[in-house]
């Protein structure tokens, strides 16, 4: 029996299937699994951030908002809107 990864073009025998699954899992874990765009909260801005967790994206947005939008303090509404606008991919569902 062999396992075929159509997207990756790999064909693994039973002996290497476990290793193939581990490799694929490691790739999915390292891939940015979340994203955020300023325009998704109504800002006329092309800023886009990618990361693995919502707190990581929030930190990137805060850094950007301070420098690009001169927002030294973020209101609760802005923080809530950023959290709502974070897009989670299927590989990262349930993680944070």
LORO-750862 format. One record per atom (N, C-alpha, C): residue number from 1; residue in three letters; atom name; x, y, z. Coordinates in Angstrom, 1 decimal. Layout:
<num->NUM, residuo->ALA, atomo->CA, c1->X, c2->Y, c3->Z>
...
END
This chain:
<num->1, residuo->UNK, atomo->N, c1->0.8, c2->-1.2, c3->0.0>
<num->1, residuo->UNK, atomo->CA, c1->0.0, c2->0.0, c3->0.0>
<num->1, residuo->UNK, atomo->C, c1->0.9, c2->1.2, c3->0.0>
<num->2, residuo->UNK, atomo->N, c1->0.5, c2->2.3, c3->-0.7>
<num->2, residuo->UNK, atomo->CA, c1->1.2, c2->3.5, c3->-0.7>
<num->2, residuo->UNK, atomo->C, c1->0.3, c2->4.7, c3->-0.5>
<num->3, residuo->UNK, atomo->N, c1->0.8, c2->5.8, c3->0.0>
<num->3, residuo->UNK, atomo->CA, c1->0.0, c2->7.0, c3->0.3>
<num->3, residuo->UNK, atomo->C, c1->0.5, c2->8.0, c3->-0.7>
<num->4, residuo->UNK, atomo->N, c1->-0.5, c2->8.6, c3->-1.4>
<num->4, residuo->UNK, atomo->CA, c1->-0.2, c2->9.6, c3->-2.4>
<num->4, residuo->UNK, atomo->C, c1->-0.6, c2->11.0, c3->-1.9>
<num->5, residuo->UNK, atomo->N, c1->0.3, c2->11.9, c3->-1.9>
<num->5, residuo->UNK, atomo->CA, c1->0.1, c2->13.3, c3->-1.6>
<num->5, residuo->UNK, atomo->C, c1->0.0, c2->14.0, c3->-3.0>
<num->6, residuo->UNK, atomo->N, c1->-1.3, c2->14.2, c3->-3.5>
<num->6, residuo->UNK, atomo->CA, c1->-1.4, c2->14.7, c3->-4.8>
<num->6, residuo->UNK, atomo->C, c1->-0.9, c2->16.2, c3->-4.9>
<num->7, residuo->UNK, atomo->N, c1->-1.2, c2->17.0, c3->-3.9>
<num->7, residuo->UNK, atomo->CA, c1->-0.7, c2->18.4, c3->-4.0>
<num->7, residuo->UNK, atomo->C, c1->0.8, c2->18.5, c3->-3.9>
<num->8, residuo->UNK, atomo->N, c1->1.5, c2->17.6, c3->-3.2>
<num->8, residuo->UNK, atomo->CA, c1->2.9, c2->17.7, c3->-3.0>
<num->8, residuo->UNK, atomo->C, c1->3.6, c2->16.8, c3->-4.1>
<num->9, residuo->UNK, atomo->N, c1->2.9, c2->16.0, c3->-4.8>
<num->9, residuo->UNK, atomo->CA, c1->3.5, c2->15.1, c3->-5.8>
<num->9, residuo->UNK, atomo->C, c1->4.3, c2->14.0, c3->-5.2>
<num->10, residuo->UNK, atomo->N, c1->4.1, c2->13.6, c3->-3.9>
<num->10, residuo->UNK, atomo->CA, c1->4.9, c2->12.6, c3->-3.2>
<num->10, residuo->UNK, atomo->C, c1->4.1, c2->11.3, c3->-3.2>
<num->11, residuo->UNK, atomo->N, c1->4.8, c2->10.2, c3->-3.4>
<num->11, residuo->UNK, atomo->CA, c1->4.2, c2->8.9, c3->-3.3>
<num->11, residuo->UNK, atomo->C, c1->5.1, c2->8.1, c3->-2.3>
<num->12, residuo->UNK, atomo->N, c1->4.4, c2->7.8, c3->-1.1>
<num->12, residuo->UNK, atomo->CA, c1->5.2, c2->7.2, c3->0.0>
<num->12, residuo->UNK, atomo->C, c1->4.7, c2->5.8, c3->0.2>
<num->13, residuo->UNK, atomo->N, c1->5.7, c2->4.9, c3->0.5>
<num->13, residuo->UNK, atomo->CA, c1->5.4, c2->3.5, c3->0.8>
<num->13, residuo->UNK, atomo->C, c1->5.0, c2->3.5, c3->2.3>
<num->14, residuo->UNK, atomo->N, c1->4.5, c2->2.3, c3->2.7>
<num->14, residuo->UNK, atomo->CA, c1->4.1, c2->2.2, c3->4.1>
<num->14, residuo->UNK, atomo->C, c1->5.2, c2->2.6, c3->5.1>
<num->15, residuo->UNK, atomo->N, c1->6.4, c2->2.2, c3->4.8>
<num->15, residuo->UNK, atomo->CA, c1->7.6, c2->2.4, c3->5.6>
<num->15, residuo->UNK, atomo->C, c1->7.9, c2->3.9, c3->5.8>
<num->16, residuo->UNK, atomo->N, c1->7.6, c2->4.7, c3->4.8>
<num->16, residuo->UNK, atomo->CA, c1->7.9, c2->6.1, c3->4.9>
<num->16, residuo->UNK, atomo->C, c1->6.7, c2->7.0, c3->5.1>
<num->17, residuo->UNK, atomo->N, c1->5.5, c2->6.4, c3->5.2>
<num->17, residuo->UNK, atomo->CA, c1->4.3, c2->7.2, c3->5.4>
<num->17, residuo->UNK, atomo->C, c1->4.3, c2->8.0, c3->6.7>
<num->18, residuo->UNK, atomo->N, c1->4.7, c2->7.3, c3->7.8>
<num->18, residuo->UNK, atomo->CA, c1->4.8, c2->8.0, c3->9.1>
<num->18, residuo->UNK, atomo->C, c1->5.7, c2->9.3, c3->8.9>
<num->19, residuo->UNK, atomo->N, c1->6.8, c2->9.1, c3->8.3>
<num->19, residuo->UNK, atomo->CA, c1->7.8, c2->10.2, c3->8.2>
<num->19, residuo->UNK, atomo->C, c1->7.2, c2->11.3, c3->7.3>
<num->20, residuo->UNK, atomo->N, c1->6.4, c2->10.9, c3->6.3>
<num->20, residuo->UNK, atomo->CA, c1->5.8, c2->11.8, c3->5.4>
<num->20, residuo->UNK, atomo->C, c1->4.7, c2->12.6, c3->6.1>
<num->21, residuo->UNK, atomo->N, c1->3.9, c2->12.0, c3->6.9>
<num->21, residuo->UNK, atomo->CA, c1->2.9, c2->12.7, c3->7.7>
<num->21, residuo->UNK, atomo->C, c1->3.6, c2->13.7, c3->8.7>
<num->22, residuo->UNK, atomo->N, c1->4.7, c2->13.2, c3->9.3>
<num->22, residuo->UNK, atomo->CA, c1->5.4, c2->14.1, c3->10.3>
<num->22, residuo->UNK, atomo->C, c1->5.9, c2->15.3, c3->9.5>
<num->23, residuo->UNK, atomo->N, c1->6.5, c2->15.1, c3->8.4>
<num->23, residuo->UNK, atomo->CA, c1->7.0, c2->16.3, c3->7.6>
<num->23, residuo->UNK, atomo->C, c1->5.9, c2->17.2, c3->7.2>
<num->24, residuo->UNK, atomo->N, c1->4.8, c2->16.7, c3->6.7>
<num->24, residuo->UNK, atomo->CA, c1->3.7, c2->17.5, c3->6.3>
<num->24, residuo->UNK, atomo->C, c1->3.1, c2->18.3, c3->7.5>
<num->25, residuo->UNK, atomo->N, c1->3.0, c2->17.6, c3->8.6>
<num->25, residuo->UNK, atomo->CA, c1->2.5, c2->18.3, c3->9.8>
<num->25, residuo->UNK, atomo->C, c1->3.4, c2->19.4, c3->10.2>
<num->26, residuo->UNK, atomo->N, c1->4.7, c2->19.2, c3->10.2>
<num->26, residuo->UNK, atomo->CA, c1->5.7, c2->20.2, c3->10.5>
<num->26, residuo->UNK, atomo->C, c1->5.6, c2->21.4, c3->9.6>
<num->27, residuo->UNK, atomo->N, c1->5.4, c2->21.2, c3->8.3>
<num->27, residuo->UNK, atomo->CA, c1->5.2, c2->22.3, c3->7.4>
<num->27, residuo->UNK, atomo->C, c1->4.0, c2->23.1, c3->7.7>
<num->28, residuo->UNK, atomo->N, c1->2.9, c2->22.4, c3->8.0>
<num->28, residuo->UNK, atomo->CA, c1->1.6, c2->23.1, c3->8.3>
<num->28, residuo->UNK, atomo->C, c1->1.7, c2->23.9, c3->9.6>
<num->29, residuo->UNK, atomo->N, c1->2.5, c2->23.3, c3->10.6>
<num->29, residuo->UNK, atomo->CA, c1->2.6, c2->24.0, c3->11.9>
<num->29, residuo->UNK, atomo->C, c1->3.5, c2->25.3, c3->11.7>
<num->30, residuo->UNK, atomo->N, c1->4.4, c2->25.3, c3->10.8>
<num->30, residuo->UNK, atomo->CA, c1->5.3, c2->26.5, c3->10.6>
<num->30, residuo->UNK, atomo->C, c1->4.7, c2->27.5, c3->9.7>
<num->31, residuo->UNK, atomo->N, c1->3.8, c2->27.2, c3->8.9>
<num->31, residuo->UNK, atomo->CA, c1->3.2, c2->28.1, c3->7.9>
<num->31, residuo->UNK, atomo->C, c1->2.3, c2->29.1, c3->8.7>
<num->32, residuo->UNK, atomo->N, c1->2.4, c2->30.4, c3->8.3>
<num->32, residuo->UNK, atomo->CA, c1->1.5, c2->31.4, c3->8.9>
<num->32, residuo->UNK, atomo->C, c1->0.1, c2->31.0, c3->8.7>
<num->33, residuo->UNK, atomo->N, c1->-0.6, c2->30.9, c3->9.8>
<num->33, residuo->UNK, atomo->CA, c1->-2.0, c2->30.3, c3->9.7>
<num->33, residuo->UNK, atomo->C, c1->-3.1, c2->31.4, c3->10.0>
<num->34, residuo->UNK, atomo->N, c1->-2.7, c2->32.6, c3->10.2>
<num->34, residuo->UNK, atomo->CA, c1->-3.6, c2->33.7, c3->10.4>
<num->34, residuo->UNK, atomo->C, c1->-3.1, c2->34.9, c3->9.7>
<num->35, residuo->UNK, atomo->N, c1->-4.1, c2->35.8, c3->9.3>
<num->35, residuo->UNK, atomo->CA, c1->-3.7, c2->37.0, c3->8.7>
<num->35, residuo->UNK, atomo->C, c1->-4.7, c2->38.1, c3->9.1>
<num->36, residuo->UNK, atomo->N, c1->-4.2, c2->39.4, c3->8.9>
<num->36, residuo->UNK, atomo->CA, c1->-5.0, c2->40.5, c3->9.2>
<num->36, residuo->UNK, atomo->C, c1->-4.7, c2->41.6, c3->8.2>
<num->37, residuo->UNK, atomo->N, c1->-5.7, c2->42.4, c3->7.8>
<num->37, residuo->UNK, atomo->CA, c1->-5.5, c2->43.6, c3->6.9>
<num->37, residuo->UNK, atomo->C, c1->-6.2, c2->44.8, c3->7.5>
<num->38, residuo->UNK, atomo->N, c1->-5.5, c2->45.9, c3->7.5>
<num->38, residuo->UNK, atomo->CA, c1->-6.1, c2->47.2, c3->8.0>
<num->38, residuo->UNK, atomo->C, c1->-7.5, c2->47.5, c3->7.2>
<num->39, residuo->UNK, atomo->N, c1->-7.5, c2->47.2, c3->5.9>
<num->39, residuo->UNK, atomo->CA, c1->-8.7, c2->47.6, c3->5.2>
<num->39, residuo->UNK, atomo->C, c1->-9.9, c2->46.8, c3->5.6>
<num->40, residuo->UNK, atomo->N, c1->-9.7, c2->45.6, c3->6.3>
<num->40, residuo->UNK, atomo->CA, c1->-10.8, c2->44.8, c3->6.8>
<num->40, residuo->UNK, atomo->C, c1->-11.5, c2->45.5, c3->8.0>
<num->41, residuo->UNK, atomo->N, c1->-10.9, c2->46.5, c3->8.6>
<num->41, residuo->UNK, atomo->CA, c1->-11.5, c2->47.2, c3->9.7>
<num->41, residuo->UNK, atomo->C, c1->-11.8, c2->48.6, c3->9.3>
<num->42, residuo->UNK, atomo->N, c1->-11.9, c2->48.8, c3->7.9>
<num->42, residuo->UNK, atomo->CA, c1->-12.4, c2->50.1, c3->7.4>
<num->42, residuo->UNK, atomo->C, c1->-11.3, c2->51.2, c3->7.2>
<num->43, residuo->UNK, atomo->N, c1->-10.0, c2->50.8, c3->7.3>
<num->43, residuo->UNK, atomo->CA, c1->-9.0, c2->51.8, c3->7.2>
<num->43, residuo->UNK, atomo->C, c1->-8.5, c2->51.8, c3->5.7>
<num->44, residuo->UNK, atomo->N, c1->-8.2, c2->53.0, c3->5.2>
<num->44, residuo->UNK, atomo->CA, c1->-7.6, c2->53.1, c3->3.9>
<num->44, residuo->UNK, atomo->C, c1->-6.1, c2->52.9, c3->3.9>
<num->45, residuo->UNK, atomo->N, c1->-5.8, c2->51.6, c3->4.0>
<num->45, residuo->UNK, atomo->CA, c1->-4.4, c2->51.3, c3->4.3>
<num->45, residuo->UNK, atomo->C, c1->-4.1, c2->49.9, c3->3.7>
<num->46, residuo->UNK, atomo->N, c1->-3.0, c2->49.7, c3->3.1>
<num->46, residuo->UNK, atomo->CA, c1->-2.7, c2->48.4, c3->2.5>
<num->46, residuo->UNK, atomo->C, c1->-1.9, c2->47.4, c3->3.4>
<num->47, residuo->UNK, atomo->N, c1->-1.8, c2->47.8, c3->4.7>
<num->47, residuo->UNK, atomo->CA, c1->-1.0, c2->46.9, c3->5.7>
<num->47, residuo->UNK, atomo->C, c1->-1.7, c2->45.6, c3->5.8>
<num->48, residuo->UNK, atomo->N, c1->-0.8, c2->44.5, c3->5.7>
<num->48, residuo->UNK, atomo->CA, c1->-1.3, c2->43.2, c3->5.9>
<num->48, residuo->UNK, atomo->C, c1->-0.2, c2->42.4, c3->6.7>
<num->49, residuo->UNK, atomo->N, c1->-0.7, c2->41.7, c3->7.7>
<num->49, residuo->UNK, atomo->CA, c1->0.2, c2->40.9, c3->8.6>
<num->49, residuo->UNK, atomo->C, c1->-0.2, c2->39.4, c3->8.6>
<num->50, residuo->UNK, atomo->N, c1->0.8, c2->38.6, c3->8.8>
<num->50, residuo->UNK, atomo->CA, c1->0.6, c2->37.1, c3->8.8>
<num->50, residuo->UNK, atomo->C, c1->1.3, c2->36.6, c3->10.1>
<num->51, residuo->UNK, atomo->N, c1->0.7, c2->35.6, c3->10.7>
<num->51, residuo->UNK, atomo->CA, c1->1.3, c2->35.0, c3->11.9>
<num->51, residuo->UNK, atomo->C, c1->0.7, c2->33.7, c3->12.3>
<num->52, residuo->UNK, atomo->N, c1->1.1, c2->33.2, c3->13.4>
<num->52, residuo->UNK, atomo->CA, c1->0.6, c2->31.9, c3->13.9>
<num->52, residuo->UNK, atomo->C, c1->-0.4, c2->32.0, c3->15.0>
<num->53, residuo->UNK, atomo->N, c1->-0.5, c2->33.2, c3->15.6>
<num->53, residuo->UNK, atomo->CA, c1->-1.4, c2->33.3, c3->16.7>
<num->53, residuo->UNK, atomo->C, c1->-2.1, c2->34.7, c3->16.7>
<num->54, residuo->UNK, atomo->N, c1->-3.2, c2->34.8, c3->17.3>
<num->54, residuo->UNK, atomo->CA, c1->-3.9, c2->36.1, c3->17.3>
<num->54, residuo->UNK, atomo->C, c1->-3.1, c2->37.2, c3->18.1>
<num->55, residuo->UNK, atomo->N, c1->-2.5, c2->36.8, c3->19.3>
<num->55, residuo->UNK, atomo->CA, c1->-1.7, c2->37.8, c3->20.0>
<num->55, residuo->UNK, atomo->C, c1->-0.5, c2->38.3, c3->19.1>
<num->56, residuo->UNK, atomo->N, c1->0.1, c2->37.4, c3->18.3>
<num->56, residuo->UNK, atomo->CA, c1->1.2, c2->37.8, c3->17.4>
<num->56, residuo->UNK, atomo->C, c1->0.7, c2->38.8, c3->16.4>
<num->57, residuo->UNK, atomo->N, c1->-0.4, c2->38.6, c3->15.8>
<num->57, residuo->UNK, atomo->CA, c1->-1.0, c2->39.6, c3->14.9>
<num->57, residuo->UNK, atomo->C, c1->-1.4, c2->40.9, c3->15.5>
<num->58, residuo->UNK, atomo->N, c1->-1.9, c2->40.8, c3->16.7>
<num->58, residuo->UNK, atomo->CA, c1->-2.3, c2->42.0, c3->17.5>
<num->58, residuo->UNK, atomo->C, c1->-1.0, c2->42.9, c3->17.7>
<num->59, residuo->UNK, atomo->N, c1->0.1, c2->42.2, c3->18.1>
<num->59, residuo->UNK, atomo->CA, c1->1.3, c2->43.0, c3->18.3>
<num->59, residuo->UNK, atomo->C, c1->1.8, c2->43.6, c3->17.1>
<num->60, residuo->UNK, atomo->N, c1->1.7, c2->42.9, c3->15.9>
<num->60, residuo->UNK, atomo->CA, c1->2.1, c2->43.5, c3->14.6>
<num->60, residuo->UNK, atomo->C, c1->1.2, c2->44.7, c3->14.3>
<num->61, residuo->UNK, atomo->N, c1->-0.1, c2->44.6, c3->14.5>
<num->61, residuo->UNK, atomo->CA, c1->-1.0, c2->45.7, c3->14.3>
<num->61, residuo->UNK, atomo->C, c1->-0.7, c2->46.9, c3->15.2>
<num->62, residuo->UNK, atomo->N, c1->-0.5, c2->46.6, c3->16.4>
<num->62, residuo->UNK, atomo->CA, c1->-0.2, c2->47.7, c3->17.4>
<num->62, residuo->UNK, atomo->C, c1->1.1, c2->48.5, c3->16.9>
<num->63, residuo->UNK, atomo->N, c1->2.1, c2->47.7, c3->16.6>
<num->63, residuo->UNK, atomo->CA, c1->3.4, c2->48.4, c3->16.1>
<num->63, residuo->UNK, atomo->C, c1->3.1, c2->49.2, c3->14.9>
<num->64, residuo->UNK, atomo->N, c1->2.3, c2->48.7, c3->13.9>
<num->64, residuo->UNK, atomo->CA, c1->2.0, c2->49.4, c3->12.7>
<num->64, residuo->UNK, atomo->C, c1->1.1, c2->50.6, c3->13.0>
<num->65, residuo->UNK, atomo->N, c1->0.1, c2->50.4, c3->13.9>
<num->65, residuo->UNK, atomo->CA, c1->-0.8, c2->51.5, c3->14.2>
<num->65, residuo->UNK, atomo->C, c1->-0.1, c2->52.7, c3->14.8>
<num->66, residuo->UNK, atomo->N, c1->0.9, c2->52.4, c3->15.7>
<num->66, residuo->UNK, atomo->CA, c1->1.6, c2->53.5, c3->16.3>
<num->66, residuo->UNK, atomo->C, c1->2.4, c2->54.3, c3->15.3>
<num->67, residuo->UNK, atomo->N, c1->3.1, c2->53.6, c3->14.4>
<num->67, residuo->UNK, atomo->CA, c1->4.0, c2->54.3, c3->13.5>
<num->67, residuo->UNK, atomo->C, c1->3.2, c2->54.8, c3->12.2>
<num->68, residuo->UNK, atomo->N, c1->2.4, c2->54.1, c3->11.7>
<num->68, residuo->UNK, atomo->CA, c1->1.7, c2->54.5, c3->10.4>
<num->68, residuo->UNK, atomo->C, c1->0.5, c2->55.4, c3->10.6>
<num->69, residuo->UNK, atomo->N, c1->-0.2, c2->55.1, c3->11.7>
<num->69, residuo->UNK, atomo->CA, c1->-1.5, c2->55.8, c3->11.9>
<num->69, residuo->UNK, atomo->C, c1->-1.5, c2->56.7, c3->13.2>
<num->70, residuo->UNK, atomo->N, c1->-0.3, c2->56.9, c3->13.7>
<num->70, residuo->UNK, atomo->CA, c1->-0.1, c2->57.7, c3->15.0>
<num->70, residuo->UNK, atomo->C, c1->-1.1, c2->57.4, c3->16.0>
<num->71, residuo->UNK, atomo->N, c1->-1.5, c2->56.1, c3->16.2>
<num->71, residuo->UNK, atomo->CA, c1->-2.4, c2->55.7, c3->17.2>
<num->71, residuo->UNK, atomo->C, c1->-1.6, c2->55.2, c3->18.4>
<num->72, residuo->UNK, atomo->N, c1->-1.4, c2->56.1, c3->19.4>
<num->72, residuo->UNK, atomo->CA, c1->-0.7, c2->55.7, c3->20.6>
<num->72, residuo->UNK, atomo->C, c1->-1.5, c2->54.8, c3->21.6>
<num->73, residuo->UNK, atomo->N, c1->-2.8, c2->55.0, c3->21.5>
<num->73, residuo->UNK, atomo->CA, c1->-3.7, c2->54.2, c3->22.4>
<num->73, residuo->UNK, atomo->C, c1->-4.8, c2->53.7, c3->21.5>
<num->74, residuo->UNK, atomo->N, c1->-5.1, c2->52.4, c3->21.7>
<num->74, residuo->UNK, atomo->CA, c1->-6.1, c2->51.8, c3->20.9>
<num->74, residuo->UNK, atomo->C, c1->-7.4, c2->51.6, c3->21.7>
<num->75, residuo->UNK, atomo->N, c1->-8.5, c2->52.0, c3->21.2>
<num->75, residuo->UNK, atomo->CA, c1->-9.8, c2->51.9, c3->21.9>
<num->75, residuo->UNK, atomo->C, c1->-10.2, c2->50.4, c3->21.9>
<num->76, residuo->UNK, atomo->N, c1->-11.1, c2->50.1, c3->22.9>
<num->76, residuo->UNK, atomo->CA, c1->-11.6, c2->48.7, c3->23.0>
<num->76, residuo->UNK, atomo->C, c1->-12.3, c2->48.3, c3->21.7>
<num->77, residuo->UNK, atomo->N, c1->-12.9, c2->49.3, c3->21.0>
<num->77, residuo->UNK, atomo->CA, c1->-13.6, c2->49.0, c3->19.7>
<num->77, residuo->UNK, atomo->C, c1->-12.6, c2->48.6, c3->18.6>
<num->78, residuo->UNK, atomo->N, c1->-11.5, c2->49.3, c3->18.6>
<num->78, residuo->UNK, atomo->CA, c1->-10.5, c2->48.9, c3->17.6>
<num->78, residuo->UNK, atomo->C, c1->-9.9, c2->47.5, c3->17.8>
<num->79, residuo->UNK, atomo->N, c1->-9.6, c2->47.3, c3->19.1>
<num->79, residuo->UNK, atomo->CA, c1->-9.1, c2->45.9, c3->19.4>
<num->79, residuo->UNK, atomo->C, c1->-10.1, c2->44.8, c3->19.1>
<num->80, residuo->UNK, atomo->N, c1->-11.3, c2->45.1, c3->19.4>
<num->80, residuo->UNK, atomo->CA, c1->-12.4, c2->44.1, c3->19.1>
<num->80, residuo->UNK, atomo->C, c1->-12.5, c2->43.9, c3->17.6>
<num->81, residuo->UNK, atomo->N, c1->-12.5, c2->45.0, c3->16.8>
<num->81, residuo->UNK, atomo->CA, c1->-12.6, c2->44.9, c3->15.4>
<num->81, residuo->UNK, atomo->C, c1->-11.4, c2->44.2, c3->14.8>
<num->82, residuo->UNK, atomo->N, c1->-10.2, c2->44.4, c3->15.3>
<num->82, residuo->UNK, atomo->CA, c1->-9.0, c2->43.7, c3->14.8>
<num->82, residuo->UNK, atomo->C, c1->-9.2, c2->42.2, c3->15.1>
<num->83, residuo->UNK, atomo->N, c1->-9.6, c2->41.8, c3->16.3>
<num->83, residuo->UNK, atomo->CA, c1->-9.8, c2->40.4, c3->16.6>
<num->83, residuo->UNK, atomo->C, c1->-10.8, c2->39.8, c3->15.7>
<num->84, residuo->UNK, atomo->N, c1->-11.9, c2->40.5, c3->15.4>
<num->84, residuo->UNK, atomo->CA, c1->-12.9, c2->40.0, c3->14.5>
<num->84, residuo->UNK, atomo->C, c1->-12.4, c2->39.8, c3->13.1>
<num->85, residuo->UNK, atomo->N, c1->-11.5, c2->40.7, c3->12.7>
<num->85, residuo->UNK, atomo->CA, c1->-11.0, c2->40.7, c3->11.3>
<num->85, residuo->UNK, atomo->C, c1->-9.9, c2->39.7, c3->11.0>
<num->86, residuo->UNK, atomo->N, c1->-9.3, c2->39.1, c3->12.1>
<num->86, residuo->UNK, atomo->CA, c1->-8.3, c2->38.1, c3->11.9>
<num->86, residuo->UNK, atomo->C, c1->-8.9, c2->36.9, c3->11.2>
<num->87, residuo->UNK, atomo->N, c1->-8.2, c2->36.5, c3->10.1>
<num->87, residuo->UNK, atomo->CA, c1->-8.6, c2->35.4, c3->9.3>
<num->87, residuo->UNK, atomo->C, c1->-7.8, c2->34.1, c3->9.7>
<num->88, residuo->UNK, atomo->N, c1->-8.5, c2->33.1, c3->10.0>
<num->88, residuo->UNK, atomo->CA, c1->-7.9, c2->31.8, c3->10.4>
<num->88, residuo->UNK, atomo->C, c1->-8.0, c2->30.8, c3->9.3>
<num->89, residuo->UNK, atomo->N, c1->-6.9, c2->30.2, c3->9.0>
<num->89, residuo->UNK, atomo->CA, c1->-7.0, c2->29.2, c3->7.9>
<num->89, residuo->UNK, atomo->C, c1->-7.4, c2->27.8, c3->8.5>
<num->90, residuo->UNK, atomo->N, c1->-7.8, c2->26.9, c3->7.7>
<num->90, residuo->UNK, atomo->CA, c1->-8.3, c2->25.6, c3->8.1>
<num->90, residuo->UNK, atomo->C, c1->-7.2, c2->24.8, c3->8.9>
<num->91, residuo->UNK, atomo->N, c1->-5.9, c2->25.1, c3->8.6>
<num->91, residuo->UNK, atomo->CA, c1->-4.8, c2->24.4, c3->9.3>
<num->91, residuo->UNK, atomo->C, c1->-4.7, c2->24.8, c3->10.8>
<num->92, residuo->UNK, atomo->N, c1->-5.3, c2->26.0, c3->11.1>
<num->92, residuo->UNK, atomo->CA, c1->-5.1, c2->26.5, c3->12.4>
<num->92, residuo->UNK, atomo->C, c1->-6.4, c2->26.6, c3->13.2>
<num->93, residuo->UNK, atomo->N, c1->-7.4, c2->26.0, c3->12.8>
<num->93, residuo->UNK, atomo->CA, c1->-8.7, c2->26.1, c3->13.5>
<num->93, residuo->UNK, atomo->C, c1->-8.5, c2->25.4, c3->14.9>
<num->94, residuo->UNK, atomo->N, c1->-9.0, c2->26.2, c3->15.9>
<num->94, residuo->UNK, atomo->CA, c1->-9.0, c2->25.6, c3->17.2>
<num->94, residuo->UNK, atomo->C, c1->-7.7, c2->25.9, c3->17.9>
<num->95, residuo->UNK, atomo->N, c1->-6.7, c2->26.4, c3->17.3>
<num->95, residuo->UNK, atomo->CA, c1->-5.4, c2->26.7, c3->17.9>
<num->95, residuo->UNK, atomo->C, c1->-5.3, c2->28.2, c3->18.3>
<num->96, residuo->UNK, atomo->N, c1->-4.6, c2->28.5, c3->19.4>
<num->96, residuo->UNK, atomo->CA, c1->-4.3, c2->29.9, c3->19.7>
<num->96, residuo->UNK, atomo->C, c1->-3.5, c2->29.8, c3->21.0>
END
